[in-house]
Amino acid sequence: MNKFIYIIGIVFVFMFLQSCQSRALSRYTGTALKLELPDDFDKPISFNSGRKGEKDLFYWSNDGQMKVKTYTDWGLLESEIIFVNK
C-alpha cells in the first residue's frame, strides 16, 4: 500500500511541475521553457521578465495592433493589453 501512495505522489508532483511556466524551474530540470505565442501574433516588439512570476510579450498582431500578452508562472490570471487610438 505504501508503494502505491508513493507512486501516486510522484505522479502528482510530476504533473504539478509540468504545469509551471517558470524559467527558474526550467533551469533545474534542464528543459526549455515553452510559452505558446498568441493566435494573432505577427512580429515581436519586446519581451520582458522583470516582474517576479510574470513575463510580458509586446508584439504586433496580424491586424496591425500593438498588444501585450502577460504570462504567469502558473498559467493563471494571465492578461492581454490592446493599444488603441482614441
Buried (B, 14 or more C-beta within 10 A) or exposed (E): EEEEEEEEEEEEEEEEEEEBBBEEBBEEEEEEBEEEEBEBBBEEEEEEEEEEEBBBBBBBBEEEBEBBBBBBBEEEEEEEEEEEEE
